Amino acid sequence: MREEIKRKMKDTAEYIFHNPELSLQEYKSSRRLAEFLESEGFRIRWGIAGFETAFAAEWSSRRHGNEPGENAQAENGPAESTEPIEPVIGFLAEYDALPGLGQECVPRQQQDGGPGHGCGHNLLGTACAGAACGLKDRMQAENLQGTIRVYGCPAEEIVVGKIRMNEQGVFDDLSAAVTWHPFDRNRVSYDIWQAQDIKNYKFYGTAAHASKHPEMGRSALDAAELMNVGVNYLREHVTDDVRMHYTYTNTDGPANIVPAYASTNYFIRSNKWERTADASERVDNCARGAALMTGTKVEIERVTCNKEMKVNRTLAEIFYEEMAKIPAPSYTEEELKFAEEISEAAGFDNKGEYFTGLEPLEDKPVPLSIGTDVSDVSHTVPAIMLSAAAMCKGTPLHHWAATAQAGMSIGQKGMFYAAECMAAGAYRLVKEPELIRKAWQEMD
């Protein structure tokens, strides 16, 4: 990868880190990433799927003078097609930050109360852009045919961006989708990210004086609490992979007024959408029953939902082969000291092993207890996600220590490594388009 690309990646990642923006507010972050890609010859389209902060950056060999070769074809085609393929490779970039996770790049907790990149999305989107640029250089040098797109995807942290983009057909013509996520280790993410149903439950009752006329009140808060009791009993009667967690989103008001309104937010998850949907309906029934018991009304609002990740063994093996050829990052004494100090400050149980090389590819998919909106894309086109160590071992995501490392050289080394690995795997797909057909056959 050209040093000029790496320089732009570093500048872009640092800019996004120091200008953290919440979901659907990523105006500076998305603009900076698009400017990086535009400077490398990509054409930018804004307003994808109606999002102000979503874009598609495209480079095509046809538009830049490469004559179509024997592998050229206008469409990716169904899996059973025997015609050659002109690939369209999509990189899925993210750049939204998390509330309350603003943190200085120091090995101790020093938060500022504002948003911060505790999930490393300043690195995530930038590495996708860098991978696309690296792939473009190789395609131009070897006169390979195809199209590269980088999708600027907003609002991953609230599981919205790629859901709507996928529903509106944004990814339909891709040959394959490629992305990565910062973690504390290097591996192909052969994981089943969870299927999720995210809902708000809004209870409406009748206010009254809680001491003088309690009989006239119908407590929305009672309904919310009874619903939660029902859900907690429900936990015994769902499969082990089902997760149901909630928070109150409205508890205002003095105790001498019977609450006329109360609301909760629920995440309902499992490793299969069918089980998530079943558990979600049963949670709805707990809410309806609680409303009936308390003489209140309930409004059930679905915020968003996504399916589980559909893994693809073909892509996993291809990208693992390429990752194995690329040396994992090495670290300076200063970086190792930083990892030691932050591990001690945060209480990480890594026993002094802060970084390791590439982990083996698992024989079977690994269920995860977290979700992502990338999962829905994996049901539309073959998709692959890599993981790269952008933080020392034991660092959890959505944590101040993850933010601290995402803003300095440890995180950036993971970013460069991820970009090299994604570019190498995507190059294999362009160079050997029969692998794309094999991935589609597996998916179908």
Summary of the structure (lengths in Angstrom):
residues: 444
radius of gyration: 23.8
end to end distance: 34.2
largest distance: 85.2
contacts: 1622
relative contact order: 0.18
helix: 39%
strand: 21%
